[in-house]
Amino acid sequence: MSDDKTIFKRIIDKEIPAEILYEDDRCMAFRDVNPQAATHVLIIPKREIPSLDHLEDSDESLIGHLFLVTRKLAGEFGLTSGYRTVINCGPDGGQTVDHLHIHLLGGRALTWPPG
C-alpha cells in the first residue's frame, strides 16, 4: 500500500528523509529538495488533503495554523524584507504532489509574474 502514498505522506511517516524544520501534531515543515529561492520551505498538514479544492469548512483552524507556522518560519529565517507564499492547486496551477502544501519562498527579491 505504500506505493499509493505521496512523497509527503512518506516524509510524514519517516519512510524517506527530509530536512525537517518544524513539526507538531498537525503539520510539518521541511526544505524543498528543488529550491526556487535561497529559502524554500514546504509546510504541509499531516492529514492528507489532496489540494485546496478538497478543503472542508472544518479545516478552517488547520489552514490558519499552517499560515501561523509559515509566519513563524519566515521570522526564524530572517525574511524581514519580505517573502512569498504559494499554494498550487491542480495540474494547471502547477501542483505536482497531491497533498496540500504551502511554499515559503524568500531570501532574494522575487519577481512578478512568477511564471
N, C-alpha and C positions, 0 to 999 in steps of 0.2 A: 504493500500500500504506500510505502514511502516514495514510490515513483510518481504518485499523484500530488505530492507536496510541492508547493512553490519553494523557490530558493529561500525566501524569507521565513517560511514555516520551518525549513530545515535549520536556519540560523537560530530561530526561537527555541527549537528543540535541541540545540547544541550539537547537531549532527555534522555541521560544517563550521569552520572557524570564521570569525569576523572580529574586527576591532570594535568591540562594544564600548561605547562611551557613556551610556546611561541605560539603566534598566530598573523597572519597578513591576508591580503586579499587573499593570495594564498596558505597558508599552516598552519599547526597546529602541535605542538609537545606536547607529554604527556608521563607520566611514563607508562611503561609496567606493567600490573597487575600481570604478572608472570615473574619477573625479573630473568635473567640468569647471571647477574653481579651486583656489587654494584650500578653502574649506568647503567640503561637500559631504554632508551628513544625511542619512536617511532615518526618519523617525516613523516607526510602524506600530500599529496596535498589535497586541499579542493575539487578540481574537481575529480570526480570519474573516476579513471583509474584502471582497474582490476589488471594489472600486467605490468612488463617491456615489455612483448610481445605486449601490447596494446599501447605503446608509438607511437606518430606520430612525424614527423620532427618538427612540430610547438611546440612541448613540450620541445625543447632544452633549452629555457630560464627557464622554470619551474624546470627542473631537476637540472640545475645549481643553481637555487635559493634554492632548497631543500638541496643541499650539502653545500652551504654557511651557511644556518641556522644550519646544523649539526655541522659545524666547530665552529660557534658562541657558540652553546650549550656546545660543548666539552671544550671550553675555560672557560665558566661560571662554569662548574663543576670541573675545575682544573685538567683536564686529561692530564697533562703535560708529563707524562711518556708514553703516547700513548693510543690508543683506537681502536676499530674495528667498521666498518660499514658493515652491511649485508643487502642485498636485496634478499629475496627468491622469486623464480618465478616458479609457478605451483606446483602441488602436490608432484612431485619427488624432487623439490627444497626446500620443507618444507614450502611452502606458505599455511597458514591456513585461511587467510582473503583475499577475492578477492577485495582488494583495495591496490594499490601500497603503500609501506611503507619502510622506512629506519630504521633499528635498529642501535642505537648508544649504544655500549657496552664499559664499562671501569670501572676503579676503582679497578682492580686486574689484574694480569698477565693472559693473555688469551693464551690457548694452541692451537696447530695446529697438525693434522687436527681437525676442530671443531666438527665433528660428522658424 
